[in-house]
Structure formats: structure tokens, C-alpha cells
Amino acid sequence: MRVLFFSVLRDLAGVSELEMAPAEGGDVAALLEEIYQRWPAMRDWDERIRVAVDLEYVGRDHALAGAAEV
């Protein structure tokens, strides 16, 4: 799936997008945890991060199976 970063998160990641396989557990929370392992400074923004899957805002428990873009 394609993961896009915007604003401060793009600055912290140093990239605007990357390809990732769905994280173990297959939901948004697991994906965020994987991202925080890669870029620990993003965890500081956790309370302000909003996640959209295929252009629709979703909760942290949203399954990522079949997702094309996050």
C-alpha cells in the first residue's frame, strides 16, 4: 500500500510517500506503530495525527486489508 506523509510528518520522514506492506495486525494502529519504530519523533505528534484510508478518515482500529493508500 502507498503511505503518504503531509506537513510536519513529511519533514520528519524525509519523504512524501513510500510503499509498505500492511503491518502485522493489519490495522491503522499497527501501521502507526511500525512507522513510529522507523521514525520515533513522529510519536510526539500521535494525538494530532489523522489517518485516511483511500480518501476516507478512519479510526485506529480500521483494518488495512485491501487498502491502496493511507
C-alpha positions as MATLAB code, in Angstrom:
seq = 'MRVLFFSVLRDLAGVSELEMAPAEGGDVAALLEEIYQRWPAMRDWDERIRVAVDLEYVGRDHALAGAAEV';
ca = [
       0.000    0.000    0.000;
       1.060    3.558   -0.578;
       1.625    5.618    2.594;
       1.581    9.411    2.222;
       3.030   11.910    4.692;
       1.991   15.548    4.935;
       3.198   18.661    6.764;
       5.487   18.020    9.744;
       5.324   14.256    9.267;
       6.736   14.621    5.761;
       9.588   16.684    7.207;
      10.280   14.083    9.906;
      10.191   11.170    7.452;
      12.221   12.957    4.825;
       9.899   11.554    2.154;
       6.392   12.387    0.988;
       5.387    8.791    0.267;
       6.572    5.200    0.416;
       5.318    1.700   -0.268;
       4.653   -0.516    2.746;
       3.011   -3.875    3.296;
       0.153   -3.825    5.809;
       1.585   -4.123    9.321;
       1.128   -7.228   11.439;
      -2.305   -6.953   12.991;
      -3.480   -5.313    9.809;
      -4.972   -2.133   11.253;
      -4.099    1.548   11.401;
      -2.735    1.279   14.965;
      -0.272   -1.436   13.912;
       0.830    0.595   10.901;
       1.405    3.678   13.055;
       3.447    1.607   15.500;
       5.617    0.383   12.617;
       6.064    3.963   11.417;
       6.976    5.135   14.942;
       9.627    2.412   15.120;
      11.143    3.788   11.934;
      10.734    7.491   12.845;
      10.438    7.785   16.661;
       9.974   11.581   16.568;
       6.582   11.078   14.905;
       5.236    9.590   18.132;
       5.297   13.116   19.592;
       2.569   14.009   17.084;
       0.385   10.960   17.748;
      -2.526   12.836   19.347;
      -2.748   15.134   16.331;
      -2.370   12.590   13.549;
      -5.475   11.917   11.471;
      -5.393    8.914    9.178;
      -7.320    8.486    5.951;
      -7.575    5.198    4.080;
      -8.448    5.540    0.418;
      -9.542    9.183    0.983;
     -11.803    8.474    3.992;
     -10.836    9.363    7.575;
     -10.809    6.266    9.791;
     -10.132    5.233   13.377;
      -7.086    3.431   14.677;
      -8.924    0.088   14.644;
      -9.683    0.290   10.894;
      -8.461   -2.798    9.003;
      -5.993   -2.163    6.199;
      -6.677   -5.288    4.137;
      -7.059   -4.191    0.538;
      -6.105   -0.574    1.269;
      -4.400    1.159   -1.635;
      -3.466    4.456    0.035;
      -3.047    5.601    3.627;
];
